[in-house]
C-alpha cells in the first residue's frame, strides 16, 4: 500500500512541477497602457481596477490597442467581457504596414461575438481574407461564450497550428501559414448606430507563454474539426485521417482528358495554384473537354474548392465511365452541379430547380437557401458510402440520396439520363471536372477513401 501511495504522490508532484514550468509573461501591468499603442481609429481605451476597457465611438473605424512587441509562437490567455450590442476581437500575428492599405491593421483575429450568431472563438482574417474558421465549422462549441459575464480565452499559435478555446471548450482549429509573426491587439469595433456609442469591451489577466511550447500545448484531439487554409496541401492531421491530394496544385499529374489518353493540350491552365477551365463558347465539352482522374474510386469523401465566374456553368462528376459516351458532349456520371444560378439559364430548366448549384444534376434539387458565397471560393464535399451519397456546400448538407434501388431507377427514368444503361449504379468510377465552355476555378482538391 505504501508503495502505491508513494507512486501517486510522485505523479502528483510531477504534474505540479510541470504546471509550474509554464513561464507566463503579463502583457498588461494592471495600472496603465505601457507597452501598448493605439492604431487606426480614435476609440478610447482606459484602465480601471486592473482592467483595460475599450469604449465604442461613433464615426470611427476599427480601433486597435496593439502590443509594441511582436510574437510568433505562443500560448495566449486573457479574460474578456463585452456589452451585448458590440462586436470585438483580439488580433494576433497581426501587422500594420504603410505598404498595406496605408497602415490598416490586418491579420488573425480571435472573434468576440455576443450576437445570436454566436461565433465567439472563431478566427477571422482582419482586412484580408475574411472568415477562416467561422463557428459553423464547430457548432457544438457555439454555446461556450457566456453573455454579460467574464469569459476566459486561450489561443495556441505554434507553427502552422492555430487553436482557440473559450472557457476551456475547444472552438477553432486552423492550419495556416500566411503570417508567422506579428503583434497582439485588442479591438474596439466600428459601430453603425449612434445609440451604440459608449458601449464597452473589457480585458484583464492578459498573459503569454513563449517558451517550452511543445510541453505546455494542449494535446491534440478531434473535438474541434480542423480547417486547412493553406492551398493544395495536406496538414499533419489530414494525413493522419487519410486525406490525400487529388491535384498537387502545380502539375496535371493524375488527370487526363475524359476522351483522351493525356491531359488536354488546350482549354485548361494551371495558374498560381488554381486549376482553371478556360472560357470558350459555352458549349458542353467543346474546347479542351472534361478532365478525369486516372484512378477510379468507390467509397470516398471528395472535397473541392471552386469559384464561379459570372454566368458560368461546370460540374463535378463521380461514378464516371469515360468510355460510355463516345460522341459529343460530356462524359456520363452523377454530377454535383456548379452553376451561377442567377445568371445562367440552366438554373431555370429541369424540374423544380434540379439543375441549380449543388444539385444532383437533373435528378435532385439543392435547396434555394444554400450557403453559397458569390465571387468567392466555395467548398463542395461529396460523400459516398456504398449506395448512400451526400452533397455538402460550405459545411452544410444540401442533397442526400440512395441509389441502386427501385426509387432511384424510377428517378433516372424521368431524367435526361434515362437512355444510359444502369445510370448511377456503378460500383466504382472516375472523378471528373467539367468543361462547359465557361471559366471556373478549382483548388484544394482532396480525397479520403473510406
C-alpha positions in Angstrom: 0.0 0.0 0.0 2.8 2.4 0.9 4.4 1.7 -2.5 1.2 2.8 -4.4 0.8 5.9 -2.2 4.4 6.8 -2.9 3.9 6.4 -6.7 0.7 8.5 -6.5 2.5 11.3 -4.6 5.4 11.2 -7.1 2.9 11.6 -10.0 1.1 14.5 -8.4 4.4 16.2 -7.6 5.5 15.7 -11.3 2.2 17.2 -12.5 2.6 20.1 -10.1 6.2 20.8 -11.3 5.0 20.6 -14.9 2.3 23.1 -14.3 4.8 25.5 -12.6 7.1 25.1 -15.6 4.8 27.2 -17.7 6.5 30.6 -17.8 3.8 33.2 -18.2 4.6 36.9 -19.0 2.0 39.5 -18.2 1.2 41.8 -21.2 -0.8 44.2 -19.1 0.6 45.6 -15.8 -2.9 46.3 -14.4 -2.1 50.0 -14.0 -1.6 51.7 -17.3 -1.1 51.0 -21.0 2.7 50.8 -21.0 3.9 48.5 -23.8 0.8 49.2 -25.9 0.0 51.6 -28.8 -3.3 52.7 -30.4 -3.7 52.1 -34.2 -6.2 53.2 -37.0 -9.1 54.7 -35.0 -9.8 57.0 -32.1 -12.0 54.9 -29.9 -10.9 55.2 -26.3 -9.0 52.7 -24.1 -8.7 53.3 -20.4 -7.5 51.3 -17.3 -9.7 50.9 -14.3 -9.4 48.4 -11.4 -6.9 46.2 -13.2 -9.0 46.1 -16.4 -8.4 47.5 -19.9 -11.7 49.0 -21.1 -12.4 49.8 -24.8 -15.2 52.3 -25.4 -17.0 52.4 -28.7 -17.1 55.7 -30.6 -19.4 56.6 -33.5 -17.9 57.6 -36.8 -14.5 55.9 -36.1 -13.1 52.9 -37.9 -12.0 49.7 -36.1 -9.6 50.8 -33.4 -6.8 48.6 -32.1 -4.6 48.7 -29.0 -1.5 46.8 -30.1 1.5 45.4 -28.2 4.7 47.2 -29.1 6.4 43.8 -29.3 5.8 41.1 -32.0 5.2 37.5 -31.2 5.4 34.4 -33.4 4.8 31.1 -31.5 2.9 31.4 -28.2 0.1 30.5 -25.9 -2.0 33.5 -25.0 -4.7 33.7 -22.3 -7.0 36.5 -21.3 -10.4 37.2 -19.8 -12.9 39.3 -21.6 -16.4 40.8 -21.1 -18.5 42.6 -23.8 -21.7 44.6 -24.0 -24.3 42.7 -26.0 -24.5 45.2 -28.9 -20.8 45.2 -29.7 -18.6 43.0 -31.8 -15.0 42.8 -31.0 -11.9 40.6 -31.1 -8.2 40.1 -30.3 -5.7 40.3 -33.1 -2.6 38.1 -33.1 0.2 37.6 -35.5 -1.1 40.9 -37.0 0.6 43.8 -38.7 0.2 47.5 -39.6 2.3 48.4 -42.6 2.3 51.5 -44.8 2.5 49.3 -47.8 -0.8 47.6 -46.9 -3.8 49.9 -47.1 -1.8 52.8 -45.6 -1.2 51.0 -42.3 -4.5 49.3 -41.8 -4.3 46.5 -39.2 -4.5 43.1 -40.8 -4.0 39.5 -39.6 -5.6 36.8 -37.5 -8.4 37.7 -35.1 -9.9 35.8 -32.3 -13.6 36.7 -32.7 -15.7 38.1 -29.8 -19.3 37.9 -30.9 -22.2 38.3 -28.3 -24.8 38.3 -31.1 -27.2 35.4 -31.7 -24.8 34.2 -34.4 -22.5 33.0 -31.6 -19.2 32.9 -33.4 -17.0 33.8 -30.4 -13.8 31.8 -30.6 -13.8 31.7 -34.4 -10.9 33.0 -36.4 -11.3 35.9 -38.8 -8.6 37.3 -41.1 -9.0 41.1 -40.5 -8.8 43.3 -43.6 -7.5 40.4 -45.8 -9.2 37.0 -46.4 -12.2 37.3 -44.1 -13.5 34.2 -42.3 -11.0 31.4 -41.9 -12.8 29.5 -39.2 -16.5 30.5 -38.6 -18.1 28.7 -35.8 -20.4 26.9 -38.2 -17.3 24.6 -38.6 -17.7 23.6 -34.9 -21.4 24.3 -33.9 -21.2 22.2 -30.8 -18.9 24.8 -29.2 -21.1 27.9 -30.0 -22.5 27.9 -26.5 -19.1 28.2 -24.9 -19.3 32.0 -24.6 -21.4 33.4 -21.7 -23.2 36.8 -22.3 -22.7 39.5 -19.8 -20.1 37.5 -17.9 -16.3 37.3 -17.8 -15.1 34.7 -20.2 -11.6 33.1 -20.5 -9.9 32.7 -23.9 -6.9 30.7 -24.9 -5.0 30.9 -28.2 -2.3 28.5 -29.1 -0.4 29.6 -32.2 2.5 27.2 -32.7 3.9 26.8 -36.2 1.0 26.4 -38.7 -1.3 25.2 -36.0 -3.7 27.8 -34.6 -6.3 26.7 -32.0 -8.7 28.5 -29.7 -10.6 27.8 -26.6 -13.4 29.7 -24.7 -14.0 28.8 -21.1 -12.0 25.6 -21.6 -14.1 24.5 -24.6 -12.2 23.9 -27.9 -13.5 26.2 -30.6 -11.3 26.8 -33.6 -8.7 24.6 -35.1 -6.9 26.2 -38.1 -3.9 25.2 -40.2 -2.4 28.2 -41.9 0.9 29.8 -42.7 0.2 33.3 -44.2 1.6 35.4 -41.3 4.1 33.7 -38.9 4.6 36.7 -36.6 3.1 40.0 -35.6 1.6 42.0 -32.7 -1.3 41.2 -30.4 -4.1 43.8 -30.4 -7.4 44.5 -28.6 -10.1 45.7 -30.9 -12.9 48.2 -30.4 -15.1 47.6 -33.5 -16.6 50.4 -35.6 -20.3 50.9 -34.8 -23.1 51.8 -37.2 -25.5 53.4 -34.9 -25.1 56.5 -32.6 -27.0 54.6 -29.9 -24.2 52.1 -29.6 -21.6 54.8 -28.7 -20.2 54.4 -25.2 -20.6 50.7 -25.0 -17.6 48.7 -23.7 -15.4 45.7 -24.2 -13.1 44.8 -21.3 -10.0 42.6 -20.9 -8.0 41.5 -17.9 -5.4 38.9 -16.9 -3.7 39.1 -20.3 -0.7 36.8 -20.3 1.5 35.0 -22.8 3.9 32.0 -22.8 6.6 31.8 -25.4 8.9 29.0 -24.1 8.6 25.2 -23.8 5.5 25.4 -26.0 5.5 21.7 -27.0 5.5 20.8 -23.3 2.7 23.2 -22.5 0.5 23.0 -25.5 -2.9 21.3 -25.2 -2.9 17.7 -26.5 -4.4 17.1 -30.0 -8.0 16.0 -30.1 -10.8 15.8 -32.6 -13.1 18.0 -30.5 -12.7 20.9 -33.0 -12.7 19.9 -36.7 -9.6 21.2 -38.5 -9.7 23.7 -41.4 -6.6 23.7 -43.6 -6.3 27.2 -45.1 -3.0 26.5 -46.9 -3.9 25.9 -50.6 -3.3 22.5 -52.1 -1.6 21.0 -49.0 -2.3 18.2 -46.6 -1.9 19.1 -43.0 -0.4 16.7 -40.4 -3.9 15.9 -39.1 -5.4 15.4 -42.5 -2.6 13.0 -43.3 -3.3 11.0 -40.1 -7.0 11.0 -41.1 -6.3 9.5 -44.5 -6.7 12.6 -46.8 -4.7 12.8 -49.9 -4.3 15.5 -52.6 -6.2 14.6 -55.8 -4.4 17.5 -57.5 -1.0 18.8 -56.4 -1.6 22.5 -57.3 1.4 22.6 -59.7 1.1 20.0 -62.5 -1.6 17.9 -64.3 -0.3 14.7 -62.8 -3.1 12.2 -62.1 -5.5 13.7 -64.6 -6.2 13.2 -68.3 -8.8 14.2 -70.8 -12.1 12.2 -70.4 -11.8 11.1 -74.0 -8.0 11.3 -74.3 -5.1 9.3 -73.1 -3.3 12.5 -71.9 -4.2 15.9 -70.4 -5.9 18.3 -72.9 -3.4 20.5 -74.8 -5.8 23.4 -74.6 -8.8 24.6 -72.6 -7.2 24.2 -69.1 -4.4 26.0 -67.3 -2.6 25.8 -64.0 -2.2 29.4 -62.7 -0.7 30.1 -59.3 -2.1 27.1 -57.5 -5.5 27.3 -59.3 -6.8 24.8 -62.0 -8.8 26.8 -64.4 -11.1 25.7 -67.2 -10.9 28.5 -69.9 -13.9 30.3 -71.2 -14.8 29.3 -74.8 -18.2 29.1 -76.5 -20.3 28.0 -73.5 -20.7 24.5 -75.1 -20.5 21.2 -73.3 -17.0 19.7 -73.7 -16.3 21.6 -76.9 -13.0 23.2 -76.1 -10.4 21.3 -74.0 -13.0 18.8 -72.9 -13.7 17.3 -69.5 -10.8 16.0 -67.4 -10.9 12.9 -65.2 -8.8 11.2 -62.6 -6.6 8.4 -63.9 -7.8 6.3 -61.0 -11.3 5.1 -60.2 -12.8 5.4 -56.7 -15.5 3.5 -54.8 -16.2 4.8 -51.3 -14.8 8.3 -50.5 -15.1 11.8 -49.3 -14.2 14.3 -52.1 -13.5 17.9 -51.2 -13.2 20.6 -54.0 -12.9 24.3 -53.7 -14.5 26.1 -56.7 -15.1 29.7 -57.8 -17.7 30.5 -60.4 -17.1 33.4 -62.8 -20.2 35.4 -63.8 -22.8 33.3 -65.7 -20.6 30.2 -65.6 -21.5 26.5 -65.8 -19.5 23.5 -64.8 -19.7 20.4 -62.7 -18.0 17.8 -60.5 -18.9 14.3 -61.6 -18.4 10.9 -59.9 -19.0 7.3 -60.9 -18.0 8.4 -64.3 -17.4 5.9 -67.1 -15.3 7.9 -69.7 -15.9 5.3 -72.4 -19.7 5.3 -72.1 -20.3 8.4 -74.3 -18.1 8.2 -77.3 -19.9 11.0 -79.1 -20.3 14.7 -78.5 -20.9 16.2 -75.1 -19.7 15.4 -71.6 -18.7 12.1 -70.1 -21.5 10.4 -68.2 -21.7 10.2 -64.4 -23.5 11.6 -61.4 -23.0 15.4 -61.2 -22.6 17.9 -58.4 -23.8 20.9 -60.4 -21.5 24.0 -60.4 -23.5 27.0 -61.7 -24.2 30.7 -61.4 -27.9 30.3 -60.6 -28.7 34.0 -61.1 -27.1 34.4 -64.5 -27.0 31.0 -66.3 -30.3 29.9 -68.0 -29.8 26.3 -67.0 -30.9 27.1 -63.5 -34.4 27.6 -64.7 -34.5 24.4 -66.7 -35.0 20.8 -65.5 -37.6 20.1 -62.7 -38.1 22.1 -59.5 -34.6 23.5 -59.6 -32.7 20.3 -60.1 -30.1 22.0 -62.3 -29.1 24.6 -59.7 -25.8 24.9 -57.8 -25.1 21.8 -55.6 -28.0 19.8 -57.0 -27.6 16.2 -58.2 -27.9 17.4 -61.8 -31.3 16.8 -63.4 -32.3 14.5 -60.6 -32.4 16.0 -57.1 -32.6 19.8 -56.4 -30.5 21.5 -53.8 -32.4 24.0 -51.5 -32.8 27.6 -52.6 -31.3 28.8 -49.3 -28.0 27.0 -49.7 -24.9 28.8 -48.2 -23.3 29.9 -51.4 -20.7 32.8 -51.4 -20.8 34.7 -54.7 -17.4 35.8 -56.1 -15.5 33.7 -53.6 -14.2 30.1 -53.4 -16.8 27.7 -52.1 -16.2 24.2 -50.8 -18.0 21.2 -52.3 -18.0 17.9 -50.4 -19.2 14.7 -51.9 -19.6 11.7 -49.6 -20.1 8.2 -51.0 -20.6 5.2 -48.7 -21.8 2.3 -50.9 -25.2 3.4 -52.2 -25.6 6.3 -49.9 -24.5 9.7 -51.3 -24.4 13.2 -49.9 -23.7 16.7 -51.3 -22.4 19.4 -49.0 -21.7 23.1 -49.6 -19.6 25.1 -47.2 -20.2 22.7 -44.4 -24.0 22.3 -44.9 -25.6 19.2 -46.3 -27.8 20.1 -49.2 -28.5 16.8 -51.0 -28.8 13.2 -49.8 -29.9 10.1 -51.6 -29.7 6.3 -52.0 -29.0 4.7 -55.4 -29.3 1.1 -56.7 -32.9 0.7 -55.7 -36.3 1.0 -57.3 -36.9 4.6 -56.4 -33.5 5.7 -57.8 -34.2 3.9 -61.1 -37.6 5.5 -61.4 -36.0 8.9 -60.8 -33.4 8.3 -63.5 -36.2 7.1 -65.9 -37.7 10.6 -65.8 -34.4 12.4 -66.3 -32.2 13.1 -69.3 -30.1 10.1 -68.3 -32.9 7.6 -69.0 -31.2 6.2 -72.1 -27.9 5.4 -70.4 -28.0 1.8 -69.1 -27.8 1.4 -65.3 -27.0 5.1 -64.8 -25.6 6.0 -61.4 -25.4 2.4 -60.2 -21.8 1.7 -60.9 -19.7 0.3 -58.0 -16.7 2.4 -59.0 -15.8 5.2 -61.4 -13.6 8.1 -62.3 -14.0 11.7 -60.8 -14.5 14.4 -63.4 -14.2 18.2 -63.7 -16.4 19.6 -66.4 -15.6 21.9 -69.3 -18.8 23.6 -70.2 -17.3 26.4 -72.1 -17.2 28.8 -69.1 -14.3 29.9 -66.8 -14.4 28.2 -63.5 -11.6 27.8 -60.9 -10.7 24.8 -58.8 -8.2 24.3 -56.0 -7.7 22.2 -52.8 -9.0 19.0 -54.5 -8.7 16.3 -51.8 -10.0 12.8 -51.3 -10.3 10.4 -48.4 -11.1 6.8 -49.3 -13.5 5.1 -46.9 
